[in-house]
Amino acid sequence: MTPVPLAARLRDPSGPLFFPVTAYGPDGTVDLDVYRAHVRRGVADGAAAVFACCGTGEFHALLPEEFEVCVRAAVEAAEGRVPVVAGAGYGTALAVRYARLAEGAGADGLLAMPPYLVHAPQEGLLRHYREIAAATALPVIVYQRDNAVLTPATAVALARTDGVMGLKDGLGDLDLMQRIVSAVRTEVPGDFLYFNGLPTAEQTQLAYRALGITLYSSAVFCFAPGIAVAFHRALADGDQGTVRRLLDGFYRPFVELRAQGRGYAVSLVKAGVRLRGLDVGEVRPPLHEPSEDHVKRLARLIERGHALLEGDA
């Protein structure tokens, strides 16, 4: 754990938020040495935080004991230089168990992912996240997407809940997000953090910034940190030329490639990490590896993105 409160460290990040993939060896077991190398590399490349064992890290595919050792390895690799936030999910009882495992492994916070499968009423979602928040001393970021969509009133109730520090949006309903931001700002004093958590969030970040949401997850940082850092810096500096050049020449084509296969928000990212020279293994079922042609297209796209930064494309 790091001594500075998580909210303070995330409020104005110096770089992208890093969601590392989970490394597996040839036999399919977790490879902690490669995983530590991946996290260390990300911190050295300018990540402002490490979100370990979350969606990009295949939380759904990890056994509890694998989750625990991976979170501990991420904490060790980060060495206190940046905070480490760990995923927690499934039903309430299991989410609480994962939260406590993350706390024991030294994490600085939790990303509470949607409960498994069920479409719960607002009262049930509120109870679910409150029980996670009450289970440990770790601050909680609630992840809104799919079957866990909050009303503004529920968001206000969560913002008033001890231990809940923010909301990550993976839904993309900007009208709803504007109403949530407005309601919380009006009814709850103090800072409540918001994150753009859509896949390849850079593609939509200009729209989220218009709502006052400046924090976003970056899967691209896993395999092309130079591009992700340059985009993050350009957004912060108001460098519209660089933002548009990367959106048009790299991020939009990447999103279109990602849309070619189910699960590519994870498997294509993992392929990108391998292209960078770190053998993190393949994804676990039920995800599946991208096609050879799509990996070749990704390699060309990464080259184009770097060329855009150098002014050669």
C-alpha positions as CSV (number, residue, x, y, z in Angstrom):
1,M,0.0,0.0,0.0
2,T,1.1,3.6,-0.6
3,P,0.7,6.2,2.1
4,V,-1.0,8.9,0.1
5,P,-4.8,8.5,-0.3
6,L,-5.9,6.9,-3.6
7,A,-8.3,9.7,-4.5
8,A,-5.5,12.3,-4.2
9,R,-3.2,10.2,-6.4
10,L,-5.7,9.7,-9.1
11,R,-7.3,13.1,-9.2
12,D,-4.7,14.6,-11.5
13,P,-2.8,11.7,-13.0
14,S,0.6,12.3,-14.6
15,G,0.0,9.6,-17.2
16,P,-2.4,7.0,-18.4
17,L,-4.2,4.5,-16.1
18,F,-2.6,1.1,-16.8
19,F,-4.6,-2.1,-17.0
20,P,-2.0,-4.9,-17.4
21,V,-2.8,-8.2,-19.0
22,T,-2.3,-11.3,-16.9
23,A,0.7,-13.4,-18.1
24,Y,0.4,-17.1,-18.6
25,G,3.2,-19.6,-19.2
26,P,3.3,-22.3,-21.9
27,D,1.4,-24.7,-19.6
28,G,-1.3,-22.1,-19.0
29,T,-0.5,-21.3,-15.4
30,V,0.1,-17.7,-14.2
31,D,3.7,-16.5,-15.0
32,L,4.5,-14.1,-12.2
33,D,7.9,-13.3,-13.4
34,V,6.6,-12.1,-16.8
35,Y,3.7,-10.4,-15.1
36,R,6.0,-8.4,-12.8
37,A,8.1,-7.4,-15.8
38,H,5.0,-6.2,-17.6
39,V,3.9,-4.1,-14.6
40,R,7.4,-2.7,-14.0
41,R,7.7,-1.8,-17.7
42,G,4.3,0.0,-17.5
43,V,5.3,2.0,-14.4
44,A,8.6,2.9,-16.0
45,D,6.8,4.0,-19.2
46,G,4.7,6.6,-17.2
47,A,1.6,4.9,-15.9
48,A,-0.1,6.9,-13.1
49,A,-1.7,3.8,-11.6
50,V,-1.9,0.0,-12.1
51,F,-5.3,-1.6,-12.2
52,A,-4.4,-5.3,-11.7
53,C,-6.7,-8.3,-12.5
54,C,-9.5,-6.2,-13.9
55,G,-11.2,-6.7,-17.3
56,T,-8.1,-6.5,-19.4
57,G,-6.3,-8.7,-16.9
58,E,-8.9,-11.5,-17.3
59,F,-10.3,-11.3,-13.8
60,H,-13.1,-13.6,-14.9
61,A,-10.5,-16.4,-15.7
62,L,-8.5,-16.3,-12.5
63,L,-8.9,-18.5,-9.5
64,P,-9.0,-16.7,-6.1
65,E,-5.5,-17.9,-5.3
66,E,-4.2,-16.8,-8.7
67,F,-5.8,-13.4,-8.2
68,E,-4.2,-12.9,-4.8
69,V,-0.7,-13.7,-6.0
70,C,-1.1,-11.5,-9.1
71,V,-2.2,-8.5,-7.0
72,R,0.7,-9.1,-4.7
73,A,3.1,-9.3,-7.6
74,A,1.7,-6.0,-9.0
75,V,2.2,-4.3,-5.7
76,E,5.7,-5.6,-5.5
77,A,6.5,-4.5,-9.1
78,A,5.0,-1.1,-8.6
79,E,7.2,-0.6,-5.5
80,G,5.0,2.2,-4.2
81,R,5.7,4.5,-7.1
82,V,2.1,4.4,-8.2
83,P,-1.1,3.0,-6.6
84,V,-2.4,-0.5,-7.4
85,V,-6.1,-1.0,-7.7
86,A,-7.5,-4.6,-7.9
87,G,-10.7,-5.9,-9.4
88,A,-13.5,-7.4,-7.3
89,G,-16.6,-9.0,-8.8
90,Y,-19.1,-11.9,-9.2
91,G,-21.9,-12.1,-6.5
92,T,-21.6,-10.2,-3.3
93,A,-20.1,-12.9,-1.2
94,L,-17.4,-13.6,-3.7
95,A,-16.8,-9.9,-4.4
96,V,-16.2,-9.4,-0.7
97,R,-13.8,-12.4,-0.7
98,Y,-11.8,-10.9,-3.6
99,A,-11.8,-7.5,-1.9
100,R,-10.3,-9.0,1.3
101,L,-7.7,-10.9,-0.8
102,A,-6.7,-7.7,-2.5
103,E,-6.4,-5.9,0.8
104,G,-4.2,-8.7,2.2
105,A,-2.1,-8.5,-1.0
106,G,-1.4,-4.8,-0.4
107,A,-3.7,-3.2,-3.0
108,D,-4.5,0.5,-2.6
109,G,-8.1,0.3,-3.8
110,L,-10.8,-1.8,-5.6
111,L,-12.6,-1.7,-8.9
112,A,-15.9,-3.2,-8.1
113,M,-17.1,-4.8,-11.4
114,P,-20.7,-5.7,-12.2
115,P,-22.2,-8.6,-10.3
116,Y,-22.3,-11.8,-12.2
117,L,-25.1,-12.2,-14.7
118,V,-28.1,-10.9,-12.8
119,H,-30.0,-7.8,-13.7
120,A,-30.6,-6.4,-10.2
121,P,-32.9,-3.6,-9.1
122,Q,-31.3,-0.4,-7.9
123,E,-31.8,-1.3,-4.2
124,G,-29.9,-4.6,-4.8
125,L,-27.0,-2.9,-6.6
126,L,-26.7,-0.3,-3.8
127,R,-26.6,-3.1,-1.2
128,H,-24.1,-5.0,-3.2
129,Y,-21.6,-2.2,-3.5
130,R,-22.1,-1.1,0.0
131,E,-21.2,-4.5,1.3
132,I,-18.1,-4.5,-0.8
133,A,-17.1,-1.1,0.6
134,A,-17.8,-2.2,4.1
135,A,-15.7,-5.3,3.8
136,T,-12.3,-3.7,3.8
137,A,-10.6,-0.3,4.4
138,L,-9.9,0.0,0.7
139,P,-11.6,2.8,-1.3
140,V,-13.9,1.5,-4.0
141,I,-14.5,2.6,-7.6
142,V,-17.8,1.2,-8.9
143,Y,-17.8,0.0,-12.5
144,Q,-21.0,0.8,-14.3
145,R,-21.7,-1.3,-17.5
146,D,-23.8,-4.0,-18.9
147,N,-26.1,-5.3,-16.1
148,A,-25.0,-2.7,-13.5
149,V,-26.4,0.6,-14.6
150,L,-27.1,3.2,-12.0
151,T,-29.7,5.9,-11.8
152,P,-28.6,9.4,-10.6
153,A,-30.3,8.7,-7.3
154,T,-28.3,5.5,-6.7
155,A,-25.1,7.3,-7.7
156,V,-25.8,9.9,-5.1
157,A,-26.4,7.2,-2.5
158,L,-23.1,5.6,-3.4
159,A,-21.3,8.9,-3.3
160,R,-22.6,9.2,0.3
161,T,-21.4,5.7,1.2
162,D,-18.2,5.5,3.3
163,G,-15.5,3.9,1.2
164,V,-16.9,4.6,-2.3
165,M,-14.7,7.1,-4.0
166,G,-15.7,7.1,-7.7
167,L,-17.6,5.7,-10.6
168,K,-16.1,4.2,-13.8
169,D,-18.5,4.3,-16.8
170,G,-18.3,1.5,-19.3
171,L,-21.8,2.1,-20.7
172,G,-21.3,5.2,-22.8
173,D,-24.7,6.9,-22.2
174,L,-23.5,10.5,-22.0
175,D,-27.0,11.8,-21.1
176,L,-27.1,9.5,-18.1
177,M,-23.5,10.4,-17.1
178,Q,-24.3,14.1,-17.3
179,R,-27.3,13.6,-15.0
180,I,-25.2,11.5,-12.6
181,V,-22.4,14.1,-12.5
182,S,-25.0,16.9,-12.0
183,A,-26.9,15.1,-9.2
184,V,-23.8,14.1,-7.3
185,R,-22.3,17.6,-7.6
186,T,-25.5,19.1,-6.4
187,E,-26.3,16.8,-3.5
188,V,-22.9,15.4,-2.2
189,P,-20.2,17.8,-1.0
190,G,-16.6,16.9,-1.8
191,D,-14.9,15.3,-4.7
192,F,-16.3,12.1,-6.3
193,L,-14.1,10.8,-9.1
194,Y,-15.4,9.7,-12.6
195,F,-13.6,7.5,-15.1
196,N,-14.3,6.8,-18.8
197,G,-14.1,3.0,-18.9
198,L,-15.2,2.3,-22.4
199,P,-13.0,0.0,-24.5
200,T,-10.3,2.1,-26.1
201,A,-11.5,5.0,-24.0
202,E,-9.3,7.5,-25.9
203,Q,-11.8,7.3,-28.8
204,T,-14.5,8.9,-26.7
205,Q,-12.5,10.9,-24.3
206,L,-13.1,14.3,-25.9
207,A,-16.8,13.7,-25.3
208,Y,-16.2,12.7,-21.7
209,R,-14.0,15.7,-21.1
210,A,-16.9,17.9,-22.0
211,L,-18.7,16.4,-19.0
212,G,-15.7,17.2,-16.8
213,I,-14.5,13.6,-16.8
214,T,-10.8,13.6,-17.4
215,L,-9.8,10.2,-16.1
216,Y,-9.9,7.2,-18.4
217,S,-8.5,3.7,-18.7
218,S,-6.0,2.9,-21.5
219,A,-5.7,-0.6,-22.8
220,V,-3.5,0.8,-25.6
221,F,-0.9,1.7,-23.0
222,C,-0.3,-2.1,-22.5
223,F,1.3,-2.4,-26.0
224,A,1.9,1.1,-27.3
225,P,2.8,3.2,-24.2
226,G,4.4,6.0,-26.3
227,I,1.2,6.5,-28.3
228,A,-1.0,6.4,-25.1
229,V,1.3,8.8,-23.2
230,A,1.4,11.2,-26.2
231,F,-2.3,11.2,-26.5
232,H,-2.8,11.7,-22.7
233,R,-0.3,14.6,-22.7
234,A,-2.0,16.2,-25.8
235,L,-5.4,16.1,-24.1
236,A,-4.0,17.7,-21.0
237,D,-2.2,20.4,-23.0
238,G,-5.1,21.1,-25.3
239,D,-3.0,20.0,-28.3
240,Q,-5.8,19.4,-30.7
241,G,-3.5,18.7,-33.6
242,T,-1.9,15.7,-32.0
243,V,-5.3,14.5,-30.5
244,R,-6.9,14.6,-34.0
245,R,-3.9,13.1,-35.7
246,L,-3.9,10.1,-33.3
247,L,-7.6,9.7,-33.3
248,D,-7.8,9.7,-37.1
249,G,-4.7,7.7,-37.9
250,F,-4.5,5.3,-35.0
251,Y,-7.3,5.1,-32.5
252,R,-10.2,5.0,-34.9
253,P,-8.6,2.3,-37.1
254,F,-7.7,0.3,-33.9
255,V,-11.3,0.5,-32.7
256,E,-12.5,-0.7,-36.1
257,L,-10.0,-3.6,-35.9
258,R,-11.0,-4.4,-32.4
259,A,-14.7,-4.7,-33.5
260,Q,-13.7,-7.5,-35.9
261,G,-13.8,-10.2,-33.2
262,R,-15.6,-10.9,-29.9
263,G,-13.3,-10.5,-26.9
264,Y,-10.8,-8.5,-28.9
265,A,-10.8,-5.8,-26.2
266,V,-8.7,-8.3,-24.3
267,S,-7.2,-10.8,-26.8
268,L,-6.1,-8.2,-29.3
269,V,-4.5,-6.2,-26.5
270,K,-2.7,-9.3,-25.3
271,A,-1.5,-9.9,-28.8
272,G,-0.2,-6.4,-28.9
273,V,1.9,-7.0,-25.8
274,R,3.4,-10.0,-27.4
275,L,4.2,-8.0,-30.5
276,R,6.2,-5.7,-28.2
277,G,8.4,-8.6,-27.2
278,L,7.0,-9.8,-23.9
279,D,5.6,-13.3,-24.0
280,V,2.5,-13.0,-21.8
281,G,0.9,-16.1,-23.3
282,E,-2.5,-16.5,-24.8
283,V,-5.9,-15.7,-23.4
284,R,-7.8,-18.3,-21.4
285,P,-11.1,-19.7,-22.6
286,P,-13.8,-18.7,-23.2
287,L,-11.8,-15.9,-24.9
288,H,-10.0,-16.9,-28.1
289,E,-6.9,-15.6,-29.9
290,P,-7.3,-13.1,-32.7
291,S,-6.7,-14.3,-36.3
292,E,-3.2,-14.1,-37.7
293,D,-4.3,-11.5,-40.2
294,H,-5.7,-9.3,-37.5
295,V,-2.5,-9.5,-35.5
296,K,-0.5,-8.5,-38.7
297,R,-2.9,-5.5,-39.1
298,L,-2.4,-4.6,-35.5
299,A,1.4,-4.6,-36.0
300,R,1.1,-2.3,-39.0
301,L,-1.2,0.0,-37.1
302,I,1.2,0.3,-34.2
303,E,4.0,1.2,-36.6
304,R,1.7,3.8,-38.2
305,G,0.9,5.2,-34.7
306,H,4.6,5.7,-33.9
307,A,5.2,7.2,-37.3
308,L,2.4,9.7,-36.6
309,L,4.2,10.8,-33.4
310,E,7.4,11.3,-35.4
311,G,5.6,13.3,-38.1
312,D,6.3,10.8,-40.8
313,A,2.8,9.8,-41.7
